Amino acid sequence: MKKFDVIVVGAGPSGMMATIKAAENGAKVALIDKNKNVGKKLLMTGGGRCNVTNAASVEEILSNVPGNGRFLYSAFSQFDNQDIIKFFTENGVPLKEEDHGRLFPTTNKSKTIVDALFNQIINLQVSVFSQTSVESLIIEDGKISGVVANSERFEAESVILSTGGKTYPSTGATGDGYKMAKSVGHTITTLYSTESSLISNQKFVSDKTLQGISLREVKLSVLNNKDKIIISHKHDLLFTHFGLSGPAALRCSTFVNQELIKGRSEVLVELDQFPDRSVTEFKQDLTQLFQSDKSVKNQLSTITQERIALFALSEENISFDKVSKQISDTEINQLVNFFKNFRIKIQKTFPIEKSFVTGGGVSLNEIYPKTLGSKLCPGLYITGELLDINGYTGGYNITCAFVTGAVAGNHAAWKD
């Protein structure tokens, strides 16, 4: 039998930050992880560079947490993105800001972030148990008293579950935390993939007509079953052999899946390739553009990529070689509609296992927002993606992980 004050299960960003905060408060802490090395999934984030947080205001960060971001106001009032920046700076990891407020280590290596976290864990004399699988929680007299791991009893008055969601099972994220939370009575809301690529069976996709084309700062919207916009995102977009990817598509995936969960067989997304121009303004632009003796194809290719120009003309049955100034008002309207309101049918997204973030999780009705402690099992704390919280990539989701980990670590050490 091993005895501690706090046991943290899972050595991802949330679990490592929870471990550090609990130890800083004087608790005797054990960190248990099934992998040989800590931070396995963290090493993969940001294309191996680790987008560690975002420089935006707390209000803006929480607006980029579509999965119950408001629940986190109390947590962010205790520890926020500025505290994350301060932590890494003080631990010898300067950060640099890139587009959309994304912050990366100046080394451009995720390992720098993982090493900073783990070195602090070692400095705080935490007991680290790698390649150790937690099999169950120990509940005695209605409250937590430890865990069973590798068939051995580990005792503690506080246990923090930080095992992450179900994305990238190769990193050990197989949903064990959901089972443990459920074993003490917690409700697990429907799990679904978020920050996931969108899959379409439309002909232009299967024909690979636009495959490989990347668009900058376009607007992608998700429509409900009454053709009303649920959400819009202005960001980069990539056409692929299966449908749509890139930040705009990934951010829309949460809402696509929420609609599919309702029983819809497909969901429409609407693409606006010129979001900074109104329909009226864009029609004026095209009308002016087509005051020429050059072909419609050549003129259209001056404002968009040639393959998109050809696709637009083909979709609207307009001859490629038609002289621009001979184009009709009706045809101009058709092109305006194509570039401002092109609709694509989405049948599904990538599965959770191949997505960046897990949506759904432990019901927040059963968690204290101030401490992240369980309302059902005293001494149990739950953090990160295990909770029914999900944020966008771009430093938002990982910020939620660090914040919930820090808050739970503090309160677990204080035993409140």
C-alpha positions in Angstrom: 0.0 0.0 0.0 1.2 3.5 -0.9 -0.2 6.6 0.9 -0.4 10.1 -0.4 -2.4 13.3 0.1 -3.3 13.7 -3.6 -3.3 11.2 -6.4 -3.5 12.6 -10.0 -4.5 10.1 -12.7 -3.3 11.1 -16.2 -0.1 13.0 -17.1 -1.4 15.3 -19.9 -1.5 19.1 -19.6 -4.3 19.1 -17.1 -2.9 16.3 -15.0 0.6 17.7 -14.9 -0.6 21.2 -14.0 -2.9 19.7 -11.3 0.1 17.8 -9.9 2.3 20.9 -9.8 -0.3 23.0 -8.0 -1.1 20.3 -5.5 2.6 19.8 -4.7 3.2 23.6 -4.5 0.6 23.7 -1.7 2.6 21.2 0.3 0.7 18.0 -0.6 2.4 14.7 -1.0 1.4 13.9 -4.5 1.4 10.8 -6.8 1.1 11.2 -10.5 0.0 8.0 -12.2 0.0 7.4 -16.0 -0.3 4.4 -18.2 2.3 5.6 -20.7 6.1 5.2 -20.3 6.6 9.0 -20.7 4.4 11.9 -19.7 2.7 14.3 -22.1 2.4 11.9 -25.0 -0.5 13.7 -26.6 0.9 17.1 -25.7 4.0 16.3 -27.8 1.7 16.0 -30.8 -0.2 19.3 -30.4 0.3 22.3 -32.7 2.0 20.2 -35.3 4.6 19.2 -32.8 5.2 22.8 -31.7 2.5 23.0 -28.9 0.1 25.9 -29.2 0.3 26.3 -25.4 -2.3 29.0 -24.8 -3.9 32.1 -26.4 -3.2 35.8 -25.7 -6.8 36.8 -25.9 -8.9 38.2 -23.0 -10.6 35.7 -20.7 -13.9 36.8 -22.2 -12.7 36.0 -25.7 -11.1 32.7 -24.7 -14.4 31.5 -23.2 -16.3 32.6 -26.3 -14.0 30.2 -28.1 -15.1 27.3 -25.8 -18.4 26.3 -27.5 -18.9 23.4 -25.1 -20.1 25.0 -21.9 -17.4 27.7 -21.7 -19.5 29.8 -19.2 -19.0 27.0 -16.6 -15.4 28.0 -16.4 -15.7 31.6 -15.3 -15.1 30.7 -11.7 -12.0 28.6 -12.6 -10.6 31.4 -14.8 -11.0 33.9 -12.0 -8.5 31.7 -10.0 -6.0 30.8 -12.8 -6.1 32.0 -16.4 -4.0 32.2 -19.6 -1.8 35.0 -18.2 -0.9 32.6 -15.3 -0.1 30.0 -17.9 2.2 32.4 -19.7 3.8 33.4 -16.4 4.3 29.8 -15.4 6.3 28.9 -18.5 8.2 32.2 -18.6 9.3 31.7 -15.0 10.3 28.1 -15.8 12.7 29.2 -18.6 10.3 28.8 -21.6 9.7 32.1 -23.4 6.6 32.2 -25.6 6.0 33.9 -29.0 2.7 35.1 -30.4 1.5 34.2 -33.8 -1.7 34.8 -35.8 -5.0 34.7 -34.0 -3.2 35.2 -30.6 -1.7 31.7 -30.6 1.3 31.3 -28.3 4.1 28.8 -28.9 7.4 28.2 -27.3 10.2 30.1 -29.1 11.9 26.7 -29.6 9.0 25.6 -31.8 9.1 22.3 -30.0 6.4 20.7 -27.9 9.1 18.8 -25.9 10.1 22.2 -24.4 6.7 22.5 -22.8 6.5 18.9 -21.6 10.0 19.2 -20.2 9.2 22.4 -18.3 6.1 20.8 -16.7 7.9 17.5 -15.9 11.0 19.2 -14.5 8.8 21.1 -12.1 7.1 17.9 -11.1 10.5 16.3 -10.3 11.7 19.5 -8.5 8.6 19.3 -6.2 9.5 15.7 -5.4 6.3 14.2 -6.8 6.1 10.4 -6.9 5.7 9.5 -10.6 4.3 6.1 -11.5 4.6 5.6 -15.3 3.4 2.5 -17.2 0.8 2.1 -14.4 -2.9 1.7 -15.2 -5.6 2.7 -12.7 -8.2 0.0 -12.6 -10.7 1.5 -10.2 -11.4 4.1 -7.6 -11.6 3.2 -3.9 -14.7 4.5 -2.2 -15.1 4.1 1.5 -17.8 5.7 3.7 -19.2 7.5 0.7 -16.0 9.3 -0.2 -12.8 8.8 -2.2 -9.9 7.0 -0.4 -7.6 6.1 -3.3 -7.2 4.0 -6.4 -6.3 0.5 -7.4 -3.5 0.6 -10.0 -1.6 -2.4 -11.4 -3.5 -4.4 -8.7 -1.9 -2.3 -6.0 -3.7 0.0 -3.5 -2.8 3.7 -3.6 -4.4 5.7 -0.8 -5.3 9.4 -0.7 -8.0 11.7 0.5 -8.1 13.5 -2.8 -8.0 12.0 -6.3 -7.9 14.1 -9.5 -9.1 12.4 -12.7 -7.2 14.0 -15.7 -7.2 11.2 -18.2 -8.4 13.2 -21.1 -11.0 12.4 -23.8 -11.0 9.6 -26.4 -9.0 11.3 -29.2 -5.8 9.6 -30.3 -6.1 6.3 -28.5 -2.5 5.6 -29.4 -1.5 8.0 -26.7 -3.4 6.0 -24.1 -6.6 8.1 -24.3 -9.1 5.3 -24.3 -11.9 6.7 -22.2 -10.9 5.1 -18.9 -11.7 8.3 -17.0 -15.3 8.2 -18.2 -15.7 4.7 -16.8 -14.2 5.6 -13.5 -16.4 8.7 -13.1 -19.5 6.6 -14.1 -18.5 4.0 -11.5 -19.3 6.6 -8.7 -22.5 7.7 -10.3 -21.5 10.4 -12.6 -23.6 11.0 -15.8 -21.6 11.0 -19.0 -23.3 13.1 -21.7 -23.1 11.9 -25.3 -19.5 11.8 -26.6 -18.8 13.2 -30.1 -15.9 14.4 -32.1 -15.1 18.1 -32.2 -12.3 20.0 -34.0 -12.8 17.3 -36.7 -12.7 17.4 -40.4 -16.0 17.3 -42.3 -16.9 14.5 -44.7 -19.1 15.0 -47.7 -20.2 12.6 -50.4 -21.0 15.3 -53.0 -19.7 14.6 -56.5 -17.2 17.5 -56.6 -15.6 15.9 -53.5 -15.5 12.3 -54.8 -14.2 13.6 -58.2 -11.5 15.5 -56.3 -12.3 18.6 -58.3 -11.1 21.0 -55.6 -8.8 18.7 -53.6 -5.8 20.5 -52.2 -7.1 24.0 -52.6 -6.6 26.2 -49.6 -8.6 29.4 -49.0 -7.6 32.1 -46.6 -10.0 33.8 -44.1 -13.2 32.6 -45.7 -16.5 32.2 -43.7 -18.0 28.8 -43.2 -21.5 28.6 -41.6 -23.5 25.6 -40.2 -27.2 25.7 -41.1 -30.0 24.1 -39.0 -32.9 22.2 -40.6 -34.7 25.5 -41.3 -31.7 26.8 -43.3 -30.9 29.3 -40.5 -27.3 29.9 -39.5 -26.3 28.2 -36.2 -22.7 29.4 -36.2 -20.2 31.0 -38.6 -16.4 30.9 -38.5 -14.1 33.1 -40.4 -10.8 31.3 -40.9 -8.7 29.2 -43.3 -10.3 26.3 -45.2 -8.9 23.3 -47.1 -10.7 21.2 -49.7 -9.6 17.5 -49.3 -10.4 14.2 -51.0 -13.1 13.5 -48.3 -14.6 17.0 -47.8 -13.4 20.0 -45.8 -10.6 20.5 -43.3 -8.6 23.4 -41.9 -9.5 25.7 -39.0 -12.9 26.9 -40.3 -14.1 23.3 -40.9 -12.7 22.0 -37.6 -14.5 24.8 -35.6 -17.8 24.0 -37.3 -17.6 20.3 -36.6 -19.0 20.7 -33.0 -22.2 22.1 -34.4 -22.4 19.7 -37.3 -22.2 16.8 -34.9 -24.7 18.3 -32.5 -27.2 18.5 -35.4 -26.4 14.9 -36.5 -27.0 13.7 -32.9 -30.6 15.1 -33.3 -31.1 12.5 -36.1 -30.4 14.5 -39.2 -28.9 12.4 -42.0 -26.8 15.4 -43.3 -26.1 19.0 -42.4 -25.6 21.9 -44.8 -22.6 24.2 -44.4 -22.5 27.4 -46.4 -19.2 28.9 -47.7 -18.7 32.6 -48.3 -15.4 33.1 -50.1 -15.5 36.9 -49.8 -16.8 37.5 -46.3 -15.6 41.1 -46.1 -17.8 42.1 -49.1 -21.6 42.3 -48.9 -23.7 40.6 -51.6 -24.4 44.1 -53.1 -20.7 45.1 -53.0 -19.5 41.8 -54.4 -22.0 42.1 -57.3 -20.7 45.5 -58.0 -17.2 44.1 -58.0 -18.1 41.4 -60.5 -20.0 43.8 -62.7 -17.0 46.0 -62.9 -14.7 43.0 -63.5 -16.6 41.8 -66.4 -16.4 45.1 -68.4 -13.8 43.5 -70.5 -13.2 41.8 -73.9 -11.3 39.0 -72.1 -13.0 35.6 -71.3 -15.1 35.2 -68.2 -12.7 32.5 -67.0 -9.6 34.7 -67.3 -11.3 37.6 -65.5 -12.7 35.4 -62.7 -9.2 33.9 -62.2 -7.9 37.3 -61.2 -9.9 37.2 -58.0 -9.8 33.5 -57.2 -7.8 30.4 -57.9 -8.3 29.1 -61.5 -9.6 25.8 -60.5 -12.3 27.5 -58.4 -13.1 29.8 -61.2 -13.6 26.8 -63.6 -15.7 25.0 -61.0 -17.9 28.1 -60.4 -18.5 28.5 -64.1 -19.2 24.8 -64.5 -21.6 24.7 -61.6 -23.5 27.7 -63.0 -23.5 26.4 -66.6 -21.6 29.5 -67.9 -19.2 29.0 -70.8 -15.5 29.4 -69.8 -14.8 31.3 -73.0 -17.7 33.7 -72.9 -16.6 37.3 -73.4 -16.9 39.0 -70.1 -18.9 42.0 -71.1 -21.5 39.6 -72.7 -22.3 38.0 -69.4 -25.9 38.6 -68.3 -27.1 40.1 -65.0 -28.7 36.7 -64.2 -25.3 35.0 -64.7 -23.6 37.5 -62.5 -26.2 36.8 -59.8 -25.5 33.1 -60.1 -21.8 33.7 -59.6 -22.4 36.0 -56.6 -24.5 33.3 -55.1 -21.8 30.7 -55.7 -19.0 32.7 -54.1 -21.1 34.1 -51.2 -23.5 31.2 -50.5 -22.0 27.9 -51.8 -23.7 25.0 -49.9 -22.0 21.7 -49.2 -23.8 18.7 -47.7 -21.9 17.1 -44.8 -22.8 13.5 -43.8 -20.4 13.1 -40.9 -17.1 14.1 -39.4 -14.0 12.0 -38.6 -14.6 9.7 -35.6 -13.5 10.8 -32.1 -10.4 8.6 -32.4 -9.2 10.7 -35.3 -10.3 14.1 -34.1 -8.5 16.7 -32.0 -11.0 17.1 -29.2 -13.8 15.1 -27.5 -17.2 16.8 -27.0 -19.4 15.7 -24.2 -18.3 14.1 -20.9 -19.0 14.3 -17.2 -22.2 16.3 -16.6 -21.4 19.7 -15.2 -24.5 19.6 -13.1 -22.5 17.2 -10.9 -19.3 19.3 -10.6 -18.7 22.3 -8.3 -17.5 25.1 -10.7 -15.3 26.7 -8.0 -13.3 23.6 -7.1 -14.0 21.2 -9.9 -14.8 18.7 -7.2 -17.5 16.0 -7.6 -20.9 16.7 -6.0 -21.4 12.9 -5.8 -18.1 11.7 -4.4 -16.3 13.9 -1.8 -12.5 14.0 -2.5 -12.9 13.4 -6.2 -11.9 16.1 -8.7 -12.4 16.0 -12.5 -10.6 18.1 -15.1 -9.9 18.8 -18.7 -11.6 16.9 -21.5 -13.2 14.5 -19.1 -15.7 17.2 -18.3 -18.5 18.2 -20.7 -16.4 21.1 -21.9 -14.7 21.6 -25.3 -12.8 24.5 -26.8 -11.4 25.2 -30.2 -7.9 24.5 -31.2 -5.8 27.7 -31.4 -4.8 27.5 -27.8 -8.3 27.5 -26.3 -8.8 23.9 -25.5 -5.4 23.4 -24.0 -5.9 26.6 -21.9 -9.1 24.9 -20.4 -7.0 21.9 -19.6 -4.3 23.9 -17.8 -6.8 26.0 -16.0 -9.0 23.2 -14.7 -5.9 21.2 -13.7 -4.5 24.2 -11.7 -7.8 24.8 -9.9 -8.4 21.2 -9.1 -4.8 20.8 -7.9 -5.1 23.7 -5.5 -8.4 22.6 -4.1 -7.5 19.0 -3.8 -4.4 20.0 -1.7 -6.6 22.3 0.4 -9.2 19.5 0.7 -12.2 21.8 0.0 
